[in-house]
Structures are given as C-alpha cells and as structure tokens.
Amino acid sequence: MTAGRRDSGEGKGGAAAPVDVVGTPVSRVDALDKVTGAAKYTGDLIVPGMLYGKVLRSPFPHARIICVDASAAERIPGVRAVLTGRDLADLDPYYGHAVRDRPVVAIDRVRFAGEPVAAVAADDEHTAHAALAAIQVEYQELPAVTDLTMALNDGAPRVHEEALRPGFLHSGEFRREEGNICYHYRIARGDAARAMAAADVVVEGDYTFPAVYQYAMEPHTVVAQWSADGLTVWACCQHPYLVRAELAGIFRLPQSAVRVIVPYVGGGFGSKSYTRMEPLTAALARKAGRPIRIANRVDEAMLTTRRHNMRCWLRTGVARDGRVVARECRIWLDTGAYADNGPRVALAAGDAAPGPYRWQAVAVDAWAVYTHMPPAGSYRAFGATHLQWIGESQIDVLAHRLGIDPVECRRRNLLRPGEEVRPGRKPLEADLAADVSKVAAAVGWGTPKPPLVGRGVSIGVMGAGANPASTAAVRMQADGTLVLLASTTEIGQGARTVLAQIAAQELALPLERIRVAGADTHVTPYDRSTGASRSTTVAGLAVQRAAADVREQLLDIASRVWGLPRVALRLHEGAVWHETESRSYADLIATHFGIAGGELIGRGEVAPGRGDGQAAGPVFWEISCGGAEVELDPSTGRIRVRRLASVADVGKAINPQLVEVQDEGACLQGLGNAFFEEMLFDGGQLINGSLLEYRVPTMADLPDEFHSILVGNGVGPGPYGAMGVGEGALAAVPGAIVNALLDLGLQMRDLPLTPERVWRRLREVE
Amino acid sequence: MEIDRPPQARLRIGLTVNGRPVEAGIEPRELLLDFLRNRLGLTGAKRSCDVQVCGACTVLVDDVPVSACCTLAYEARGRRVLTIEGLARDGRLHPLQDAFIEHAAVQCGFCTPGMILTALALLREVPAPTPVQVKAHMKDTLCRCTGYWKIIDAVVDAGRRMQAGEAPDAGGGAREVAPRGKP
C-alpha cells in the first residue's frame, strides 16, 4: 500500500448495514461513467449545427482601440460571424458579480494583455483560428500599470476612470475608492498601536505571494444556443444560477429565459466560479445565429482567471509568557484589470490575517488593487492560503525567540470551541488545540531529528459555506426509485455521491435506487454556488430536508392505509413497516394515486431567512491545519518532504473515503503553491503560459509519508453534524513547510520556495 | 485577401480502433485526438495541456501509451489504437477500472481515461508493480484533484488481482459495464 497511514476518528466503516449509508465509504455514483469514458463533459457535446469559436486577444496590457476591421476575416469561406465591441450596443455589456466593470468583449479599450478583442465563429476550429489573423486591429498603446507598485504610485494611470456599478453580489455597498483601489476591507479591534507598544517581543516583515494558476484539467468550455425561447448554455461552471443571473442581466432577458446546464466538470478549484466565457460565447452565438462552442486552451484559461499575487506587511506582538497581544497587517492583492472576485478575496485575506488566536487588539487593512494584469479571482482557500503561512511563521519566530515550543505556544493562544472568532460572527465549532496536537504527533513532533530535518505546523480557520441559500427536490417515482435534483455541480468533489447517501439515509432506500441529476437551471432547483466547501453542508441539508419531506408523505399514506398512528411505523429497505408487515414505497404511491403511476415530490430549502445560519456568517469555520517534516539539501536548496499531515475536521464524514481524497488533493495543491507554482509576467505579458513552463505537482512530488486525519465531533451545521472540507489543507501546507524551514533557521518571506530562492536565502543567512 | 485555408487534401488511412477496423479520409495535419473525438465520437481521451505534459489524451498505439494531442492521425495508420472505451470486454470492467472505482482513484474524472491506459501499459510490462514502480512510470500523467495516493493504490491492487488469476486484458473485473444495479 502507500507509505502513508490514514487515521480516522470516524472508524473506517466496512460492511455497514445498507440502511446506514451515511458514514460509509460507498463507491462514487459517477465512477462507472468516469472509468469507461462514458462521462460527458461540456467539450464532449455536439449540438446540431454547432460552430466553433476562437478568441482574438489583446497583445497590449493597456491600449485604446482605434479600429477593428473584421471584413477580411468575414469573407473567409467557412467563417460565419465575427463579434467585436460594436455588436454589444443593444446589450448591457458590462458584467461582474462584484463590480460590473468587465465588457463581454473589449469596447474601445483593452486593459490587459490577453483581453478578448474579437471572436470568430466558423465551421471548424482551424478556420476560426486562421481567421483571427485576418482581423485588423489598430491600437494606440497607453501607459500601463503592470504591478502593484506601479498601480499604487501617486498619479498612476487609472485602470478604470469611469464610474463603476456594483455587481449583484457585492458585499455591502460599493464605494469607488481612490486611484486604483478596487476594494478595501478593514478589521479594527481594540487599539492595536497601543497594545503593540506594550508587547514584550515584536516581529514584523514584508512578504510576497505569487500569481497562481488553478489548472483545472478541463479548460473553460462553453456551448451557447439561442432559440425563440431564449438562451441555453452548457458550461463547465461551478455556480450555474449566478451565471444565469449575469447572462439575464447582459442580454436583458428574464431569468426563466436563460437555461444553464452543467455536464460533468473537469475540475474547478475556483477557476470556474462565477461567470467566465459564457457571455462571450452567448454573444457570438447570437450574432452567428447558430450554436457555438468556445473551448479555452490552457494559455487562455490562465488569462481568464487566476490566484491574486500579493504583497503583505505583518507585525505581531507577544508577551514574555508567550501570550499573543496584537497583530497589525496590510495586504495588497493584485486583482488585475477587472474586480472578478477580488473584493471577496480581500475580505478572506483580511479575515485570515489574525489567525485563530485570542488577541487584545487587531488592525488589518486589505486592498484589492486594479492593475493592467489578467483578472484574478477565486482559487481554493483564497485569502487563507495567502495569509496563513505569514501569520503562522511569525508565531514560530516569536516562539523560538521566547524559547517556547511552537505547538505549546499555539495551545496557549488558540481559540476554544464556542469562542468568538471575529466580532459579530459565528463562534468556533472545532477544537483547534486538539487538531494541532494531532498533526504535530503525525510528523514526529518532539522526537529526535536527523541533521537538516525541520518540522513545522500551521493552523487557521476560514469562513466557509458562502451564503446558506440552497434548495433541493427529490422525486420518488412510482416504482419507489428516486430522482434527486440539486444544483450543486459535480466537479470531482463527490457531491452527487454524498447527496445520494443523504437521501438514501433519510428514506431508508438502497443507494442503487437513487439517480442524481446534473445541474440544469430549468430542472434542478436554486443553489447559490458550488464552492467554499459548502456542497455537503448546505446543499446536503437541503437534500436532507427534501428527502424528509417525502418520508413524511410516505408515512402519512401508510398511516391512512393501515389506520395506524405514524409512531407505529418505520422505514426500512424501501418499504414502510408495521411490526412484521410491510408495504413497499411503490405500493404506497399506487394506493395514493389510485393508478399505477404518480410520484411524490419532496422539497427542501436552506435559507438565512428561515434561521439557517447567521446573516453575518460564516456557515461554519473550516479548519486549516497541517504539519510537515522536511529535509533540506543545502548544496542545492532543494527541500524533500518526509512527512506531511493534515487534519480534516469534518464534524461528520458522510463518506470518509471522499473526505480523505479531497483532503489529499488539497494538500498536494498546497505543496505546489508552496514549492513551485508561479505565473510569470514580463511587462504584463504572461511568459509561462503552458504546462511545459508552469509546473504542477506530479507523483514524483509526493511526500514520503502522508497522513490525512479525519476528525468528526459531530459539531457542524450540516446534515448529521457535518461541516465542509476540501479547501483548508491547501492553506495549511505552505505554513507548515515555511515553519519547518524556520526550524532549520531559515526564514522565508516569499513563495514559492524554489530551490534557487532557498539556496540564496541560505547564503544570506550564512 | 489570401488566407491559409484548411487544406482540402485527404489521406486515406486504415487502422484498428478498439479491435474494430476503421477506414477514413483524414487531413494530413489532423491530430489523432481530433480524429478519435470528432470523427469516431470517442470522447474518452481528453484535451487539456496540448503539449504532451498532462497525459489526459493518452491512448495506446500498438500497446504503447502516446499523447493523442501531439500525434498525427496519419501516424496511427496500420496500427492498433486502444481508447478507454475499448477497455471493458464482454460487458465486464477491466480490473484496473474496478480498482479505480474501489480505491476512490476517480474524482473529476478528466484524467481518469489517460491514467488508466497509462497504468495498463505498465501492468503489461510489470505485472505486479510496487508503489515506487507505479510512481516512476506514471509521474508524467497529471491529476489535479487527488493526491495521487489512491491512484497508486488502485494500480498496485489491480496488478495484484490480475496476478491472482483475474484474466489480464479481458474483462476479468467484478463489475458490469451496464448501469449500476437494478432496483
């Protein structure tokens, strides 16, 4: 087996009784389709009459468009339409869920190198690609701000000079900030300057985090088709209802006239959050009068959205006994030419800055900054991944200075269950001190270390669950089988499996009798989004309630049939039982309808308005806790990970195997973010826009040992006490690695920890 | 304006795909991946990196794993091509497919076809590989969802099962290809 060992606070299950499907590592319901090649992704679909679209992108980071002449391209045989900014006149062409700052295709001006300037629809991809070269664009290059420093300079060119409208999901009111500031988030608690002055030991430093590419293996792909009924879009998107709302806004359609269908999605990790290539594809299809498919290539996906690069200044003060006193932090996030999810990333980064500790005072400022760079948005554990390693490294620096063991220092300061994490927000559920002790033990904390081996831990909490607004429906068919309708998308996390398990549990129905429909806004009911580790916790709760609704209906029918009170009845194996007598669900439905047909429809919803979660959120605090043991090769700067451990504090693992694999995947992305992932730019131009030059983790990068520790205290707000996982480990791993290097006397302030960077730092330290 | 039009030239090729003979007219520049996906409707092989790094488009040509995104369809003339759609036989899954399901080695599934075919090539050379051998052989096939551990477990386990007597390369698996269970 693998070198790793997996501990489980839940017990591994095994041959559980068929009715007790929750807590059991059942096989994925989508696995058979996926191992046989039968699973269809957006790019596998062919709509009759479909054309192929290609996008012409700006070569300049900032320029005025003097003229776009597509006439030569339009004359090419096989070219059916060319879309430019002039075709948007009858639309509301600016979109963005946070700020409506982004045109469907460039209008008069380009703001980053790679911005869509035109799009071609042709009979085949080759023709569309060839036609791009025939489009004549005259640009007037303008001064560009292609990094944070340039963008923040006094008198810097403004990326957006015009007034901007807030998007429908902007948290709070939208206020235009000075210069290139897109958004400002502040936490001010107590008098931080005064508390800091009173601290016995203070450490401060400047840190950087690079731009990172999510690399969902399936690049963004969209098929759009218009009919008299409106617009249908097949897209590999994470949030079909939010995409629908934006499309309805752009094309001035009622929401019911826009249908978003999500086939299987080849990974997301945030890159398919919110609206991506859907408006452009729909606009091109509208112009061509034919269905269109646009499939990004990897280099285009990198220019579509990415993780924010960041600059940060952080200061921490502690008392001599190791009690934390004050923290001050300033964060600048490069959100690129369009806000994308920058405001939320700034918010999450600001929230992550204090860490899960009991401070006397905290002062945090986080700014999302417009630049002439490709837009930055969501990537798994955004904000937390940016900040946790920084805060956690200062805790270790201070612990080392005071001669206190870093794990012990954390135990003294970590918030306890029930304590306030951020003012006015939900109190903490998990036992953080126990979690950090578990990862420390897993990486051999306190045991003798060979030379050049260091150990580190890192812990944080992330506001997770997004908004607790989900609905679901289950339809029990006349034969007693179930169709489950939910709009959380299956992006690999196992949502369809977990939701099926929940319905199976509630209805005492064998899992084989349940089918889960893919998200389709004309069919599956509203869900806010698929992200923030919310599918099991929030969508799962909606499914649980929908299934319970059908269970109540079955009990009502059985109660009438037998003339017995409901308390005398129980559900087992697809039937309602009274003592030793049973009636199958199919029998009950037939009796109810009086024919061999009909169905029972169950409805479930989760909504803050009905008391689910606090308006201020979060739905739950996702735990981000990791430990690492590394070995440094001082002659090359290369770091080998000997042991890596993560705690997945899930409340209740509905499917322990799926939890493990989510946690493992997040850890591996954490290693990639820590060690080598970085988008490189020169003057606003992406220079490593291919997987030949942008490296992601392979099997060769696995740690020698890996421990995914499942903790289930049943304290989550989801079904059966579940709470989400899947993101936290990514935020935890870089901090654990950085602290393991600190254990070797090497303080790193810039990611990624490439061998060259580590080697140079070693020379400096010596 | 003169434009580089797609050439009209057609080459005739004959090859075997998943055990069946195929005759086709192709463009000289046509990639094997496009030929399989667009002409034959075999969409199991996926397009991701386009530069032979990720392995999502891997198919076996005369038992050798190749990146279909960087192979001309013409190069497959006269050869045997196996895609993921041809792996299960006689309605039974291959042991590798079974093992991928049981070990939760599948998440989003985009890498899975290439991953399984790459593993199949390994098992034909090394019938019961160790985890170290699996890592060495498969390190150039990317998965972004899993931590790779479950994939390694699955390949090692499939090798063991096949050695223990489940017929190699003929659907010796436990599962039927048909839809899951019947109510």
Boltz contact constraints between the chains, C-beta under 6 A:
constraints:
  - contact:
      token1: [A, 2]
      token2: [B, 149]
      max_distance: 6.0
  - contact:
      token1: [A, 2]
      token2: [B, 152]
      max_distance: 6.0
  - contact:
      token1: [A, 2]
      token2: [B, 153]
      max_distance: 6.0
  - contact:
      token1: [A, 27]
      token2: [B, 101]
      max_distance: 6.0
  - contact:
      token1: [A, 31]
      token2: [B, 101]
      max_distance: 6.0
  - contact:
      token1: [A, 31]
      token2: [B, 106]
      max_distance: 6.0
  - contact:
      token1: [A, 34]
      token2: [B, 106]
      max_distance: 6.0
  - contact:
      token1: [A, 34]
      token2: [B, 109]
      max_distance: 6.0
  - contact:
      token1: [A, 34]
      token2: [B, 112]
      max_distance: 6.0
  - contact:
      token1: [A, 35]
      token2: [B, 97]
      max_distance: 6.0
  - contact:
      token1: [A, 35]
      token2: [B, 100]
      max_distance: 6.0
  - contact:
      token1: [A, 35]
      token2: [B, 112]
      max_distance: 6.0
  - contact:
      token1: [A, 37]
      token2: [B, 44]
      max_distance: 6.0
  - contact:
      token1: [A, 37]
      token2: [B, 84]
      max_distance: 6.0
  - contact:
      token1: [A, 37]
      token2: [B, 85]
      max_distance: 6.0
  - contact:
      token1: [A, 37]
      token2: [B, 113]
      max_distance: 6.0
  - contact:
      token1: [A, 39]
      token2: [B, 109]
      max_distance: 6.0
  - contact:
      token1: [A, 44]
      token2: [B, 43]
      max_distance: 6.0
  - contact:
      token1: [A, 72]
      token2: [B, 1]
      max_distance: 6.0
  - contact:
      token1: [A, 76]
      token2: [B, 3]
      max_distance: 6.0
  - contact:
      token1: [A, 126]
      token2: [B, 6]
      max_distance: 6.0
  - contact:
      token1: [A, 130]
      token2: [B, 3]
      max_distance: 6.0
  - contact:
      token1: [A, 130]
      token2: [B, 4]
      max_distance: 6.0
  - contact:
      token1: [A, 134]
      token2: [B, 3]
      max_distance: 6.0
  - contact:
      token1: [A, 215]
      token2: [B, 144]
      max_distance: 6.0
  - contact:
      token1: [A, 217]
      token2: [B, 48]
      max_distance: 6.0
  - contact:
      token1: [A, 217]
      token2: [B, 56]
      max_distance: 6.0
  - contact:
      token1: [A, 217]
      token2: [B, 110]
      max_distance: 6.0
  - contact:
      token1: [A, 217]
      token2: [B, 111]
      max_distance: 6.0
  - contact:
      token1: [A, 217]
      token2: [B, 144]
      max_distance: 6.0
  - contact:
      token1: [A, 218]
      token2: [B, 110]
      max_distance: 6.0
  - contact:
      token1: [A, 266]
      token2: [B, 108]
      max_distance: 6.0
  - contact:
      token1: [A, 266]
      token2: [B, 110]
      max_distance: 6.0
  - contact:
      token1: [A, 267]
      token2: [B, 108]
      max_distance: 6.0
  - contact:
      token1: [A, 267]
      token2: [B, 144]
      max_distance: 6.0
  - contact:
      token1: [A, 267]
      token2: [B, 145]
      max_distance: 6.0
  - contact:
      token1: [A, 297]
      token2: [B, 50]
      max_distance: 6.0
  - contact:
      token1: [A, 298]
      token2: [B, 49]
      max_distance: 6.0
  - contact:
      token1: [A, 481]
      token2: [B, 183]
      max_distance: 6.0
  - contact:
      token1: [A, 491]
      token2: [B, 108]
      max_distance: 6.0
  - contact:
      token1: [A, 492]
      token2: [B, 107]
      max_distance: 6.0
  - contact:
      token1: [A, 492]
      token2: [B, 108]
      max_distance: 6.0
  - contact:
      token1: [A, 492]
      token2: [B, 145]
      max_distance: 6.0
  - contact:
      token1: [A, 512]
      token2: [B, 180]
      max_distance: 6.0
  - contact:
      token1: [A, 512]
      token2: [B, 181]
      max_distance: 6.0
  - contact:
      token1: [A, 513]
      token2: [B, 183]
      max_distance: 6.0
  - contact:
      token1: [A, 657]
      token2: [B, 104]
      max_distance: 6.0
  - contact:
      token1: [A, 661]
      token2: [B, 104]
      max_distance: 6.0
  - contact:
      token1: [A, 661]
      token2: [B, 146]
      max_distance: 6.0
  - contact:
      token1: [A, 661]
      token2: [B, 150]
      max_distance: 6.0
  - contact:
      token1: [A, 664]
      token2: [B, 147]
      max_distance: 6.0
  - contact:
      token1: [A, 664]
      token2: [B, 149]
      max_distance: 6.0
  - contact:
      token1: [A, 665]
      token2: [B, 145]
      max_distance: 6.0
  - contact:
      token1: [A, 665]
      token2: [B, 146]
      max_distance: 6.0
  - contact:
      token1: [A, 665]
      token2: [B, 147]
      max_distance: 6.0
  - contact:
      token1: [A, 667]
      token2: [B, 147]
      max_distance: 6.0
  - contact:
      token1: [A, 668]
      token2: [B, 147]
      max_distance: 6.0
  - contact:
      token1: [A, 690]
      token2: [B, 51]
      max_distance: 6.0
  - contact:
      token1: [A, 691]
      token2: [B, 49]
      max_distance: 6.0
  - contact:
      token1: [A, 691]
      token2: [B, 51]
      max_distance: 6.0
  - contact:
      token1: [A, 691]
      token2: [B, 53]
      max_distance: 6.0
  - contact:
      token1: [A, 692]
      token2: [B, 51]
      max_distance: 6.0
  - contact:
      token1: [A, 698]
      token2: [B, 139]
      max_distance: 6.0
  - contact:
      token1: [A, 699]
      token2: [B, 135]
      max_distance: 6.0
  - contact:
      token1: [A, 699]
      token2: [B, 138]
      max_distance: 6.0
  - contact:
      token1: [A, 699]
      token2: [B, 139]
      max_distance: 6.0
  - contact:
      token1: [A, 699]
      token2: [B, 148]
      max_distance: 6.0
  - contact:
      token1: [A, 700]
      token2: [B, 139]
      max_distance: 6.0
  - contact:
      token1: [A, 702]
      token2: [B, 148]
      max_distance: 6.0
